[in-house]
Amino acid sequence: MKECKVKGKKLEYPLESTGLWGESIRQKKAIIINDFEAPTPLKHGYPEGHIILKRYMNIPIFDGKKIVGAAGVGNKEEEYNKSDLRQLTLFMEGMWRLIQRKRAEDTLRENADEISKVNAELSKANAELSDANEELTSLDRMKDEFLSNVSHEFKTPLTSIQGYSQLISDGTLGPVNGQQKKAVDTVIRNSERLRKLVDSLLYLSRAQAGKLSYSFENVNIMDVIDNSIQDLALQAEGKKIKLIKDIPDNLPVITADHDKMMDVFVNLVDNAIKFTPQDGKITISAHASADSLYLEVEDTGIGIPEDKIPNLFERFYQVDSSIKRRYGGTGLGLYICKKIVEDHSGDIHVTSEDGKGTIIHIRLPLQQ
C-alpha cells in the first residue's frame, strides 16, 4: 500500500462500472487470478499511480446470504490457492461477527432504561388490565431481541469451529490419520446442524419482530428448484433417494424474492429427505393456471396421521416426541415456509396418509 500512489481516491464506486475488484460481489463468489498479466475482460485498467499487480484474490463477505463487504489481497510470492481463500474468508467473517457483536451490545445498552421500566411495571400488583397487556407485549419484544442476540453470539464461535475444523480435515494444518479425520468430520457435521438451528432461530426472531425484508423480482421457479436440489443432492444420495423433477419448460415467471423461495424449497426437500426411508423417491412438480402457479413436493416417506396435519405449521411443532428424538429438527421449517408463502400472497397446505407419504401443496399468484 505504501508503494501505491493513487491520488483523489473516491468514496463511492458504482458496481456496474467497477473492474476486477467488484467481480466477487457481482458473481457472489471468490475471484483468484494468479497471472494478472494475462488478458481478461474483468480488468478495466489501472488508475494512475496504482501499484502493478502480479496476482490477485478477492472475496465477498457474507452475512447469511447478504453480502456486507468485500476484501482483496494481491502480489503474494506464490500462487493463491484454496487455503489462502479459506483463511482470508475466516478472518474477514470473524471481523464482521465482531462488528455485529458490538452492535448487539450497543442495542442492549440502549434498551437498558426500557427494560428497567418494564421490570418496575411488572412489580405492581394492582396494575390495570391494559397495563398488563402493554407489559406482556414489551416482554415478548425483549424476548425476541434476546433470542436474536444470543443466536448472533452462537454464530461467532461457530464460524471459527467450522472454519478451523475444515482446515484440519483437508490437511491444510498438517496431515491427519483416518481416525482423526473421522472425528473432525463428526465435528463439522454436527456444527452444521447447530448452524441450521441458529439460522432458524434468527429467522423466527426477525419474523416475529416484523423485520423480514423482501426483494421482489421476476423469478423463474425452475432456477429456484434446481438450486435447492443441488444443495441437497449429497444428502439424498446418502440415503439412495431419487430426486425427480416433473416441471414443464414453459412455466411463467413469478414476482418473488429468489432467496426466500430458495429457503422454502430447501426446507421442504430437506424435510422430505429426513422422513423418507432408504431407496425412496421425492418428486417436485409444477403447473400453471391463468392466475396462479401450483407446486408440489411429494415423498414416499412415513406420512403424517390425519389428526396431526392441522398443527404442522405451528412454531416448534413436532408430530410426537419419538419423531423428534429419531429425526431431530426444531419444528420451525414449515412455520418459516408458511410465513414466506403467505408474504408472497400465496397459500400452502399438506395432504398425507400415515405410512404412505406426504404432499406439500403451494399456490403462488402470477400477478401481485
N, C-alpha and C positions, 0 to 999 in steps of 0.2 A: 504493500500500500504506500510505503514511503517513496517508491520509485514512480508512482502514478501521478501525473501532472495535469489531470483533467481540471479545467477551470469552469467556474459557474455551474456546479452540479445542480441539477434540478431536484425538486422535492416530489414532483408528480410525474408519472410515466404512464400514459395510456397503454393498456395491454396490447391493443391491436397494432401499435407502432413499435413495440419493443422488439429487440432482436433475440439473440440466443438465450439471454438470462431470463426472459419471460416465458420460454418454451415449456419449462417444467410446470408452470401454472396453467398454460393453455392445454397441455396434454395430461395434466394431473398425474405425472409420474416423473421419476428422476431422469436427468439427461447426463450422459457421460460421453465426452469427446476426448479421446487420447491422442488424436492427430489434428490439432487445431488449424494447421496449415492447409489441410485437405479442404476442397471446396464443398460447401453445404448451403442449401437455401435458407437455413436457420439463421445464418450470420448476416448482420446488416452493416458490418464495418466497425472500425474503432472510432470513438470520439477523439478529438485532437488531444494529444498528451497521454493517452491511455497506454498502460503497460502492454507489451506484446505477450500474448498468451501462447503457451505450448500445449497445455492440457487444461481441461475444464470439467467440473462436475457441479450440477445444480439440482437441488431437491425442493419439492413443495413441502410445507409443514402443515399437517392436518390436525384438526380437532374434530374427531369423528369423520364425517365426510366433507367437512367445510375446510377450505384452505385458508389459513390465517397468516401465512407468510411464505417466504422462500429464502433459501440460503445457498450461496455459491462459493466455491473454492477453486483455485487454479494453480498451475505450474508446480505440481508435485514432481519430484525427480523421477519416480517410477509411474507406471500407468495406474490410473484409478481403477478400483475393482469393487466387487460387491461388499467386501469387508469395509472399505472406506465409506461406501454408501450406508451401510448399517450403522457405523459408528457416528457419522455426521447426523443421520436421522435420529439416532438415540439421544445425542447431545442436544439437538435443537428441540425435540419433543420434550425433553426434560426441562429446557429453558421455558418453553411455553407453559408447562404444568406449574412451574414456579410463579409465572405471571398470573395464572388462574388462581393459584392458592392465595396470592397477595390480594387479588380482587375479592375472593371469598372472605378473607379476614377483614377487609375494609367494609364489606357488606354487613358482616356480623357486628362490627363496631358501630356502624350507622344505625343498626336496629336495636342497639342495647337499651336506649331510652324507651323505645316502644315495648320491648319485652318486659322491662320493669313495670311499665304501666299496666300491661295485661296481667302480670302476676298480682299486682295490687288489686285489680278489679276482681280477680278470681277469689281473693281472700274475703270479699264482702259477702257475708252470709245472707243478707236481706236484699240482694240485688233484684231488680225487676226482671221480668222475662225478656224484655227487649235487650237489656244489658247483657244477660246471659247468652243470648244468641250472638250478640256482637263479639263477646269474648270467645265463643266457640269458633266463630269464623276466623278471628285473629290467630287462635291456636292452630287451626288447620293450615293456615298460610305459613305459620312458623314451622310447622312440621314439614311442609313441602320444601321450605328453604333449607331446613336442617338435613333432609334427605338428599337434596341436591348437593349441599356442601360436603356431606360425608361421602357421597358417591365420587365427587371430584377428588377427595383425599385418597380414596381407594385407587384411583387411576394413576396417581403419581408413583407409588411403589410398584404397581402392577406393570407399568410400562418398562421399568428397569428389570423386573423379574423376567418378562417375556424377552426383552432385547438381549440381556446377557445370557439367558438360557439358550437362545438361538445361537449366539456366538460360541458357546461351549459345544452345542450339539453338532454344528457344522465344522468343528475343528479349528476355528479361527484363533482361539486362545490356546491351542495345543491339542495333541492327539488324545482321543478318548477311547477306552475299550468298549466292548459290546455291552457290558453290564452298566457302565457309566452312561452310555448313550440311552439305554433303555430308561434309566432313572431320570435323565434330563428331559427326555421326550414325554415322560409322565408329568413332569412339572409344566412343560409347555402346553400339553393338552388340558390340564386342569386350570392353568392360568387363563386359557382361552375361554373355558366355561365361566370362570369368575368375571372375565371382561364382559361376556354377554349379559351376565346378571347385572353388573354395574350399569351397562348401557340401557338395559330395560328399566332400571330404577330411575335413571336420569330422564328417560323418555316419559315415564309416568309422572315424574315431578313437574316437567315442563307442561305436560298435557293438563294436569290439574291446576296449574298456575295460569293457564290460558296463554302460555308463552310459545306454543308451537307455531313456527312460521313456515309458510309455503311459498314456493317459487313455481308458479303455474306457467306451463309452456305446452306447445304441441308435442305429444309423446306417442311414439309407436310402441304399442304394448308388446309386440314381438321382441323388441330390444330388451325390455324390462324382463320378460320371461327368460330369454336366452341368458342374460347376465345372472339371473337368480339360479338357474340350473347349473351354470358354470361354477358359481360359488359353492354349490353343494354336491357337485359331481363325485368328488372323492368320498364324501360321507355316504352317498348312495352306493358307490362301488364296494365300500367296505361291507355292506350287507347284501350285496348282489341284487340290489333293487333297480329295476328298469325305470328310467325317467322318460316318459313319452310325451311328445307334443302333438296335439291334433288341432292345428290352428291354420286357417286359410291365409293365403298371401295378401289378399285384398282387404284386410281389415282397415277401417277408417282410423285416423289418429284421434286421440282424445286430448282434452285440455287437463293437464295433471302436473303434479310435482314428481319428476322422474325418480329422485332418490327416495321419496316417501313411498311410492308404489313399489320400488325395489324392496323396501322394508316389509311391505305387506307380503309379497310373494316369497321372500326368503323365510319369513316366519311360517307361512302356510306350508311350503315344501319341507322345511326343517321339521315341523310337527308331523307331517305325513311320513317322513323317513323314520322319525322316532317311534311312531306307533305302528309301523308296517313290519311284519316279520321278514326273516331272510327269504330271498328269492321272490319278493313281492313286486308290485307294479304301482307306479304313480303316473296318472295321466292328467295333463293340463290342456284344457280345450277352451275354445272361444268361438263366438259368433255374434253378429250384429243385427239389430233391427233398425227401423227408421230413426229412432231417437236414443238408443241405448246400446252399450257393449256388454255382453254377458260372458263371464269367465267362470270356469270350474276347475277345482283341484280335487281329483278323485284318487283315493288309495284303496288298497286291498288289505287294510290293517285290521286292528282288533275291534273297530267300531265303538259306538257310544250308546249306552242304554237310553231309551226314548225319554224317560223322566229326567235325565241329566242335561238334555240338549238346551232347554231354556236358560240355563245358568252359565253356559260355556263362555260368554263374552264378558262375564263379570271379572273384576280385578282379583288376582291371586286365586282364581277358582281352579281346583283340581277335581276330576270326577270322583276319586276317592283317595284315601291316604295311601293305599297299597300302590296305586298308579304313580303317585308322587315319589314314593320310595324307589320303585322299579325304574322309572323312566326319567326322573329328575325334572328340572324346569321350575319356573317361577309362577306360572299361571297368568303371565302378563301378555303373552304373544297374541292371543285372539282379542284381548281387550285393546291392544295397540292397533291391530288390523281394523277393528270396528271403528275406532276413533278416526283413523286416516280415511277410510272409505266414506264415512259419513261427512267428513270435512270436504270430500270431493262431491258432495250431493248425491252419493250412491247409497247402496244398502248391501248387507251381507247376511247370509243365514246358512244353516247347516242341515243336511239330511244324513241320517246314518241308521245302520241296523247293527245291533250288538253282535260282534263276531264276523261281520261281513263287509266291513269297510265304511268309509266316510266320504261325503262330498261337500266341499265348501263352495257355495254359490255367491258370486259377486255381480252386481249390476252397477255400471258407471254410465252417466249421461254422456252423450256425444256433444251436446252443446251446454255450456254453463253461462 
